[in-house]
Amino acid sequence: MKMVTGKIWFGVCLVLILANIFKSVTCERNVAVRKPANQSSANTGAWVASNVVDGCTKTNIESNCCTHTQGMGHKTVWWQVDLEELMTINSITIYYRDNFQIRLAGYQLYISNTTSTPQDGTLCYVDRSTTQTDVKLTITHQCPYVGQYVTVYNYRSDPKRQSWYDDYAVLELCEVQVWGCPVGTYGDGNCDNACSVDCYGGNCNATTGACFYCVPQKYGTVCESDCSFNCLNQICNRVNGYCDDCIPKKYGTTCERDCSINCLNQNCDRVTGYCNVCNPGWYGDMCNQICSQNCSGTTCERRTGNCFSCVSGTYGDKCENGCSMNCNGMMCDRNSGRCTDCNPGWYGDMCNQRCSQNCSGTSCERTTGNCFACVSGTYGNMCGNSCSINCNGTLCDRYNGRCTGK
């Protein structure tokens, strides 16, 4: 195929058009009729490439409405029409020679902006029929692309992709209709209407006039609406106007909501509004809950509100509990509340049990409550027993109660 440089539209060689705005009803113009056509070979002088765009849809090869490439020895074959300018294509209709599914099977459709090899264009359709009856000889394919050249291509590999394929690559096209409009226009069969000036590149759907893309800061079917000023760079989704991103301190689909003032620097997630980080003293997804005043420095964990550390005399996840008054200096373990040490006269984990009044100095061992020493006349671990009155001076051994007086 000869190499021809195609026209450039905003520097884009081929633009994919959104298929979801394509209508199946073919109301556009057949932009291929009587346009220049070429093919890889011709079987005889009568079966020329131009037959495929002459407006005749008869599919009998004797009608002189079809083309026929050379049939022997060829493993690749192609036919191509030059639309002479960039066209917004919606669909392509193919009429093929009657009863010759074995030759059409496996064909491909390409849209391109140059006459280079078909594979350099954009592939629109591949026939993957597994049986001969699956191959449709008259069929319309949706091909929502912009391009200047339409190519029908086929090949035969060794071995053949299906056993029932013809041995050689042959094209017997009777008509190829390309439904669309010149870029920048649309209309119901006439292409007389201009696309909206707010369509990106001035291009729109050839039937409805709906823009494929909008110029920056616009959205809507014909890009008639303005994106929110709160959208970052005022860029939004073409269909619904939702912002791609928000300016600082805003969130929501159209960035209409304010991030919490308790978010650090008022920055939050663009979708949920959740703060990335809270200002000191606040916690929660929206930083709308106050950290406990018993948190040291009034700072706490962002999600749970648990204090990182507690002020003196408190304990618990949120430092909500007070250490026992009997803890020495009211100092206790942050998690369990267990006293670090007890005030004199008290024992136990929480220092909530009194030492025996018979303990000398009312002091005892922190864990067991055993007296370090007993007052005169008593004995036992907690000095709970009295020495015998027959002991001289009622003095006895601290542990076994034996009299010690002389």
ZAZA-69056 format. One record per residue (C-alpha): residue number from 1; x, y, z; residue in one letter. Coordinates in nm, 3 decimals. Each point is the difference from the previous one (the first is absolute). Layout:
<sites>
SITE  resi       xx       yy       zz  resn
SITE   NUM        X        Y        Z     a
...
</sites>
This chain:
<sites>
SITE  resi       xx       yy       zz  resn
SITE     1    0.000    0.000    0.000     m
SITE     2    0.131    0.348   -0.081     k
SITE     3    0.085    0.235    0.286     m
SITE     4   -0.207    0.323    0.012     v
SITE     5    0.018    0.249    0.284     t
SITE     6   -0.352    0.055    0.140     g
SITE     7   -0.147    0.325    0.119     k
SITE     8    0.069    0.092    0.360     i
SITE     9   -0.285    0.094    0.234     w
SITE    10    0.139    0.181    0.306     f
SITE    11    0.307   -0.216   -0.027     g
SITE    12   -0.201   -0.316    0.053     v
SITE    13    0.027   -0.271   -0.263     c
SITE    14   -0.287   -0.211    0.124     l
SITE    15   -0.245    0.074    0.275     v
SITE    16   -0.206   -0.266    0.173     l
SITE    17   -0.360    0.107    0.031     i
SITE    18   -0.203   -0.103    0.300     l
SITE    19   -0.218   -0.292   -0.102     a
SITE    20   -0.264    0.072    0.261     n
SITE    21   -0.124    0.303   -0.188     i
SITE    22   -0.025   -0.187   -0.333     f
SITE    23   -0.351   -0.064   -0.131     k
SITE    24   -0.070   -0.323   -0.184     s
SITE    25   -0.240    0.172   -0.240     v
SITE    26    0.198    0.106   -0.308     t
SITE    27   -0.119    0.354   -0.073     c
SITE    28    0.329    0.149   -0.118     e
SITE    29    0.132    0.031   -0.351     r
SITE    30    0.179   -0.277   -0.188     n
SITE    31    0.329    0.188   -0.024     v
SITE    32    0.168   -0.274   -0.207     a
SITE    33   -0.221    0.012   -0.308     v
SITE    34    0.201    0.076   -0.317     r
SITE    35    0.316    0.073    0.198     k
SITE    36    0.342   -0.120   -0.129     p
SITE    37    0.060   -0.370    0.069     a
SITE    38    0.296   -0.231   -0.043     n
SITE    39    0.073   -0.368    0.056     q
SITE    40    0.289   -0.243    0.012     s
SITE    41   -0.083   -0.161   -0.339     s
SITE    42   -0.279   -0.039   -0.258     a
SITE    43   -0.110   -0.324   -0.164     n
SITE    44   -0.119    0.162   -0.322     t
SITE    45   -0.050    0.352   -0.126     g
SITE    46   -0.373   -0.005    0.086     a
SITE    47    0.038   -0.078    0.369     w
SITE    48    0.163    0.323    0.110     v
SITE    49    0.025    0.151    0.348     a
SITE    50   -0.236    0.288   -0.086     s
SITE    51   -0.291   -0.247   -0.044     n
SITE    52   -0.014   -0.027    0.379     v
SITE    53   -0.093    0.368    0.045     v
SITE    54   -0.226    0.053   -0.303     d
SITE    55   -0.328   -0.016    0.196     g
SITE    56   -0.101   -0.339   -0.142     c
SITE    57   -0.077   -0.260    0.268     t
SITE    58   -0.066   -0.298   -0.224     k
SITE    59    0.198   -0.302    0.124     t
SITE    60   -0.001   -0.209   -0.317     n
SITE    61    0.351    0.002   -0.147     i
SITE    62   -0.145    0.018   -0.354     e
SITE    63   -0.170    0.331    0.081     s
SITE    64    0.329    0.191   -0.048     n
SITE    65   -0.063    0.160    0.340     c
SITE    66    0.279   -0.190    0.175     c
SITE    67    0.375   -0.027    0.003     t
SITE    68    0.206   -0.319   -0.018     h
SITE    69    0.366   -0.012    0.094     t
SITE    70    0.228   -0.260   -0.154     q
SITE    71   -0.090   -0.342    0.133     g
SITE    72    0.313   -0.216   -0.024     m
SITE    73    0.318    0.013    0.202     g
SITE    74   -0.079    0.301    0.222     h
SITE    75    0.024   -0.034    0.379     k
SITE    76   -0.092    0.363    0.078     t
SITE    77   -0.254    0.228   -0.165     v
SITE    78   -0.145    0.346    0.064     w
SITE    79   -0.247    0.257   -0.130     w
SITE    80    0.005    0.365    0.108     q
SITE    81   -0.211    0.315   -0.047     v
SITE    82    0.135    0.353    0.041     d
SITE    83   -0.270    0.220    0.157     l
SITE    84    0.211    0.301   -0.110     e
SITE    85   -0.025    0.170    0.340     e
SITE    86   -0.032   -0.096    0.362     l
SITE    87   -0.342   -0.142    0.070     m
SITE    88   -0.188   -0.069    0.321     t
SITE    89   -0.097   -0.361   -0.069     i
SITE    90   -0.285   -0.171    0.181     n
SITE    91   -0.036   -0.328   -0.190     s
SITE    92    0.110   -0.195   -0.306     i
SITE    93   -0.230   -0.221   -0.206     t
SITE    94    0.143   -0.281   -0.215     i
SITE    95   -0.172   -0.176   -0.293     y
SITE    96    0.189   -0.311   -0.112     y
SITE    97   -0.040   -0.240   -0.290     r
SITE    98   -0.280   -0.253    0.050     d
SITE    99    0.090   -0.340    0.150     n
SITE   100    0.373    0.064    0.037     f
SITE   101    0.040   -0.005    0.378     q
SITE   102    0.315   -0.212   -0.040     i
SITE   103    0.179    0.299   -0.156     r
SITE   104   -0.131    0.279    0.223     l
SITE   105    0.058   -0.194    0.324     a
SITE   106    0.272    0.138    0.227     g
SITE   107   -0.008    0.352   -0.148     y
SITE   108    0.098    0.313    0.194     q
SITE   109   -0.108    0.365   -0.014     l
SITE   110    0.249    0.281    0.060     y
SITE   111   -0.045    0.377    0.030     i
SITE   112    0.310    0.210   -0.064     s
SITE   113    0.125    0.342   -0.090     n
SITE   114    0.256   -0.119   -0.255     t
SITE   115    0.020   -0.260   -0.275     t
SITE   116    0.272   -0.195    0.181     s
SITE   117   -0.045   -0.367    0.084     t
SITE   118   -0.339   -0.073    0.160     p
SITE   119    0.160   -0.110    0.327     q
SITE   120    0.126    0.358    0.043     d
SITE   121   -0.360    0.114    0.030     g
SITE   122   -0.256   -0.068    0.273     t
SITE   123   -0.162   -0.342   -0.009     l
SITE   124   -0.378    0.035   -0.001     c
SITE   125   -0.116   -0.358   -0.057     y
SITE   126    0.134   -0.356   -0.034     v
SITE   127   -0.214   -0.286   -0.128     d
SITE   128    0.046   -0.298    0.233     r
SITE   129   -0.276   -0.222   -0.136     s
SITE   130    0.056   -0.368    0.074     t
SITE   131   -0.249   -0.133   -0.252     t
SITE   132   -0.074    0.098   -0.359     q
SITE   133   -0.362    0.087    0.080     t
SITE   134    0.115    0.247    0.266     d
SITE   135    0.155    0.228   -0.264     v
SITE   136   -0.246    0.277   -0.090     k
SITE   137    0.036    0.117   -0.360     l
SITE   138   -0.202    0.319    0.056     t
SITE   139    0.072    0.158    0.336     i
SITE   140    0.046    0.335    0.172     t
SITE   141    0.281    0.048    0.251     h
SITE   142    0.014    0.282    0.250     q
SITE   143    0.334    0.173   -0.054     c
SITE   144   -0.007    0.314    0.215     p
SITE   145    0.326    0.158   -0.113     y
SITE   146    0.133    0.301   -0.185     v
SITE   147    0.210   -0.069   -0.309     g
SITE   148    0.048    0.056   -0.373     q
SITE   149    0.060   -0.353   -0.127     y
SITE   150   -0.205   -0.317    0.045     v
SITE   151    0.171   -0.329   -0.083     t
SITE   152   -0.142   -0.351   -0.032     v
SITE   153    0.285   -0.248    0.052     y
SITE   154    0.029   -0.378   -0.002     n
SITE   155    0.270   -0.262    0.007     y
SITE   156    0.050   -0.376   -0.008     r
SITE   157    0.251   -0.157    0.234     s
SITE   158    0.156   -0.343   -0.032     d
SITE   159   -0.172   -0.196    0.140     p
SITE   160   -0.332    0.180   -0.055     k
SITE   161   -0.176    0.140    0.306     r
SITE   162   -0.305   -0.214   -0.083     q
SITE   163    0.002   -0.306   -0.222     s
SITE   164   -0.298    0.125   -0.205     w
SITE   165    0.175    0.327   -0.098     y
SITE   166    0.090    0.049   -0.366     d
SITE   167    0.367   -0.084   -0.056     d
SITE   168    0.087    0.345   -0.133     y
SITE   169   -0.080    0.355    0.110     a
SITE   170   -0.267    0.143   -0.233     v
SITE   171   -0.232    0.301    0.033     l
SITE   172   -0.331    0.018   -0.189     e
SITE   173   -0.154    0.313    0.147     l
SITE   174   -0.313    0.134   -0.166     c
SITE   175   -0.050    0.316    0.205     e
SITE   176    0.155    0.165    0.306     v
SITE   177   -0.200    0.283    0.155     q
SITE   178    0.164    0.227    0.258     v
SITE   179   -0.258    0.185    0.206     w
SITE   180    0.111    0.327    0.155     g
SITE   181    0.070    0.368   -0.056     c
SITE   182    0.302    0.220   -0.063     p
SITE   183    0.173    0.095    0.324     v
SITE   184   -0.174    0.293    0.166     g
SITE   185   -0.345   -0.070   -0.148     t
SITE   186   -0.304   -0.215    0.071     y
SITE   187   -0.354   -0.045   -0.121     g
SITE   188   -0.283   -0.237   -0.080     d
SITE   189    0.121   -0.117   -0.339     g
SITE   190    0.146    0.332   -0.110     n
SITE   191    0.293    0.099    0.231     c
SITE   192   -0.112    0.363   -0.035     d
SITE   193    0.028    0.093    0.368     n
SITE   194    0.318    0.120    0.169     a
SITE   195    0.115   -0.167    0.321     c
SITE   196    0.000    0.217    0.313     s
SITE   197    0.296    0.233    0.030     v
SITE   198    0.054   -0.150    0.345     d
SITE   199    0.053   -0.351   -0.141     c
SITE   200    0.372   -0.075    0.030     y
SITE   201    0.155    0.035   -0.344     g
SITE   202   -0.343    0.100   -0.134     g
SITE   203   -0.095   -0.367   -0.041     n
SITE   204   -0.329   -0.168    0.093     c
SITE   205   -0.220   -0.301   -0.065     n
SITE   206   -0.103    0.003   -0.365     a
SITE   207   -0.364   -0.077    0.082     t
SITE   208   -0.080    0.173    0.330     t
SITE   209    0.254    0.281    0.014     g
SITE   210    0.106   -0.113    0.349     a
SITE   211    0.361    0.093    0.074     c
SITE   212    0.248   -0.284    0.047     f
SITE   213    0.215    0.216    0.226     y
SITE   214   -0.037    0.353    0.135     c
SITE   215    0.238    0.289    0.001     v
SITE   216    0.142    0.064    0.349     p
SITE   217   -0.246    0.131    0.261     q
SITE   218   -0.309   -0.129   -0.186     k
SITE   219   -0.229   -0.304    0.024     y
SITE   220   -0.337   -0.122   -0.128     g
SITE   221   -0.137   -0.164   -0.314     t
SITE   222    0.119    0.288   -0.214     v
SITE   223    0.236    0.134    0.269     c
SITE   224   -0.250    0.271    0.085     e
SITE   225    0.066    0.009    0.378     s
SITE   226    0.285    0.145    0.202     d
SITE   227    0.203   -0.215    0.239     c
SITE   228   -0.007    0.115    0.363     s
SITE   229    0.254    0.266    0.096     f
SITE   230    0.089   -0.231    0.289     n
SITE   231    0.124   -0.267   -0.243     c
SITE   232    0.379    0.004   -0.017     l
SITE   233    0.088    0.200   -0.314     n
SITE   234   -0.378    0.000   -0.059     q
SITE   235    0.027   -0.346   -0.164     i
SITE   236   -0.295   -0.241    0.032     c
SITE   237   -0.158   -0.315   -0.147     n
SITE   238   -0.150    0.063   -0.342     r
SITE   239   -0.325   -0.181    0.078     v
SITE   240   -0.097    0.087    0.359     n
SITE   241    0.218    0.299    0.085     g
SITE   242    0.164   -0.176    0.294     y
SITE   243    0.340    0.148    0.081     c
SITE   244    0.311   -0.206   -0.074     d
SITE   245    0.159    0.162    0.305     d
SITE   246   -0.075    0.287    0.237     c
SITE   247    0.168    0.325    0.087     i
SITE   248    0.149   -0.003    0.354     p
SITE   249   -0.246   -0.013    0.294     k
SITE   250   -0.288   -0.136   -0.212     k
SITE   251   -0.156   -0.344   -0.060     y
SITE   252   -0.307   -0.163   -0.157     g
SITE   253   -0.102   -0.102   -0.353     t
SITE   254    0.009    0.362   -0.110     t
SITE   255    0.230    0.110    0.284     c
SITE   256   -0.287    0.195    0.152     e
SITE   257    0.073   -0.091    0.362     r
SITE   258    0.257    0.142    0.242     d
SITE   259    0.256   -0.219    0.175     c
SITE   260   -0.026    0.017    0.380     s
SITE   261    0.186    0.290    0.157     i
SITE   262    0.143   -0.260    0.239     n
SITE   263    0.184   -0.171   -0.287     c
SITE   264    0.366    0.097    0.004     l
SITE   265    0.033    0.283   -0.255     n
SITE   266   -0.367   -0.078   -0.075     q
SITE   267    0.108   -0.279   -0.239     n
SITE   268   -0.232   -0.298   -0.046     c
SITE   269   -0.079   -0.291   -0.232     d
SITE   270   -0.156    0.125   -0.323     r
SITE   271   -0.282   -0.262    0.008     v
SITE   272   -0.080   -0.068    0.368     t
SITE   273    0.110    0.323    0.164     g
SITE   274    0.201   -0.200    0.253     y
SITE   275    0.289    0.203    0.140     c
SITE   276    0.347   -0.114   -0.098     n
SITE   277    0.134    0.117    0.340     v
SITE   278   -0.177    0.169    0.292     c
SITE   279    0.095    0.318    0.177     n
SITE   280    0.135   -0.069    0.352     p
SITE   281   -0.279   -0.082    0.247     g
SITE   282   -0.242   -0.150   -0.255     w
SITE   283   -0.072   -0.347   -0.137     y
SITE   284   -0.247   -0.191   -0.223     g
SITE   285   -0.040   -0.033   -0.377     d
SITE   286   -0.110    0.362   -0.018     m
SITE   287    0.210    0.108    0.302     c
SITE   288   -0.322    0.109    0.169     n
SITE   289    0.059   -0.169    0.338     q
SITE   290    0.211    0.147    0.279     i
SITE   291    0.287   -0.199    0.150     c
SITE   292   -0.031   -0.065    0.375     s
SITE   293    0.133    0.281    0.216     q
SITE   294    0.190   -0.272    0.187     n
SITE   295    0.208   -0.077   -0.313     c
SITE   296    0.347    0.139    0.048     s
SITE   297    0.022    0.308   -0.220     g
SITE   298   -0.367   -0.065   -0.089     t
SITE   299    0.119   -0.207   -0.299     t
SITE   300   -0.151   -0.336   -0.091     c
SITE   301   -0.013   -0.267   -0.272     e
SITE   302   -0.182    0.129   -0.309     r
SITE   303   -0.256   -0.280   -0.046     r
SITE   304   -0.065   -0.136    0.353     t
SITE   305    0.061    0.304    0.216     g
SITE   306    0.229   -0.207    0.224     n
SITE   307    0.259    0.213    0.181     c
SITE   308    0.364   -0.046   -0.089     f
SITE   309    0.081    0.062    0.368     s
SITE   310   -0.190    0.113    0.310     c
SITE   311    0.034    0.293    0.235     v
SITE   312    0.120   -0.096    0.348     s
SITE   313   -0.262   -0.179    0.213     g
SITE   314   -0.207   -0.148   -0.288     t
SITE   315   -0.008   -0.322   -0.203     y
SITE   316   -0.204   -0.180   -0.269     g
SITE   317   -0.017    0.018   -0.381     d
SITE   318   -0.129    0.354    0.022     k
SITE   319    0.150    0.065    0.347     c
SITE   320   -0.355    0.012    0.128     e
SITE   321    0.076   -0.178    0.331     n
SITE   322    0.167    0.149    0.304     g
SITE   323    0.289   -0.183    0.172     c
SITE   324   -0.075   -0.110    0.358     s
SITE   325    0.042    0.269    0.265     m
SITE   326    0.213   -0.258    0.185     n
SITE   327    0.255   -0.017   -0.286     c
SITE   328    0.316    0.176    0.106     n
SITE   329   -0.009    0.334   -0.179     g
SITE   330   -0.316   -0.129   -0.177     m
SITE   331    0.230   -0.169   -0.252     m
SITE   332   -0.138   -0.313   -0.170     c
SITE   333    0.042   -0.215   -0.313     d
SITE   334   -0.151    0.170   -0.308     r
SITE   335   -0.187   -0.311   -0.116     n
SITE   336   -0.090   -0.196    0.316     s
SITE   337   -0.017    0.271    0.263     g
SITE   338    0.233   -0.205    0.225     r
SITE   339    0.177    0.228    0.247     c
SITE   340    0.369    0.050   -0.054     t
SITE   341    0.038    0.008    0.378     d
SITE   342   -0.233    0.034    0.300     c
SITE   343   -0.036    0.266    0.262     n
SITE   344    0.108   -0.122    0.349     p
SITE   345   -0.257   -0.225    0.165     g
SITE   346   -0.144   -0.139   -0.327     w
SITE   347    0.067   -0.300   -0.224     y
SITE   348   -0.136   -0.186   -0.306     g
SITE   349    0.018    0.069   -0.375     d
SITE   350   -0.227    0.298    0.039     m
SITE   351    0.122    0.079    0.356     c
SITE   352   -0.355   -0.038    0.118     n
SITE   353    0.070   -0.229    0.300     q
SITE   354    0.120    0.124    0.340     r
SITE   355    0.308   -0.142    0.170     c
SITE   356   -0.071   -0.160    0.340     s
SITE   357   -0.009    0.247    0.289     q
SITE   358    0.241   -0.237    0.174     n
SITE   359    0.265    0.062   -0.268     c
SITE   360    0.271    0.215    0.148     s
SITE   361   -0.039    0.344   -0.151     g
SITE   362   -0.312   -0.137   -0.178     t
SITE   363    0.225   -0.091   -0.296     s
SITE   364   -0.017   -0.333   -0.182     c
SITE   365    0.115   -0.186   -0.312     e
SITE   366   -0.168    0.146   -0.312     r
SITE   367   -0.122   -0.324   -0.156     t
SITE   368   -0.086   -0.230    0.294     t
SITE   369   -0.073    0.248    0.279     g
SITE   370    0.248   -0.179    0.231     n
SITE   371    0.139    0.228    0.270     c
SITE   372    0.367    0.087   -0.013     f
SITE   373   -0.007    0.002    0.385     a
SITE   374   -0.261   -0.040    0.274     c
SITE   375   -0.095    0.226    0.288     v
SITE   376    0.096   -0.135    0.342     s
SITE   377   -0.209   -0.299    0.121     g
SITE   378   -0.103   -0.126   -0.346     t
SITE   379    0.130   -0.248   -0.254     y
SITE   380   -0.088   -0.161   -0.337     g
SITE   381    0.034    0.108   -0.367     n
SITE   382   -0.245    0.280    0.053     m
SITE   383    0.066    0.022    0.379     c
SITE   384   -0.353   -0.116    0.064     g
SITE   385    0.086   -0.228    0.294     n
SITE   386    0.068    0.109    0.360     s
SITE   387    0.300   -0.131    0.196     c
SITE   388   -0.086   -0.205    0.312     s
SITE   389   -0.073    0.208    0.310     i
SITE   390    0.245   -0.230    0.177     n
SITE   391    0.285    0.126   -0.217     c
SITE   392    0.213    0.240    0.198     n
SITE   393   -0.101    0.339   -0.119     g
SITE   394   -0.232   -0.182   -0.246     t
SITE   395    0.293   -0.017   -0.238     l
SITE   396    0.014   -0.290   -0.248     c
SITE   397    0.160   -0.110   -0.328     d
SITE   398   -0.148    0.186   -0.294     r
SITE   399   -0.057   -0.310   -0.209     y
SITE   400   -0.076   -0.292    0.243     n
SITE   401   -0.124    0.181    0.313     g
SITE   402    0.260   -0.157    0.242     r
SITE   403    0.059    0.214    0.302     c
SITE   404    0.323    0.195   -0.008     t
SITE   405   -0.021    0.192    0.331     g
SITE   406    0.250   -0.091    0.282     k
</sites>
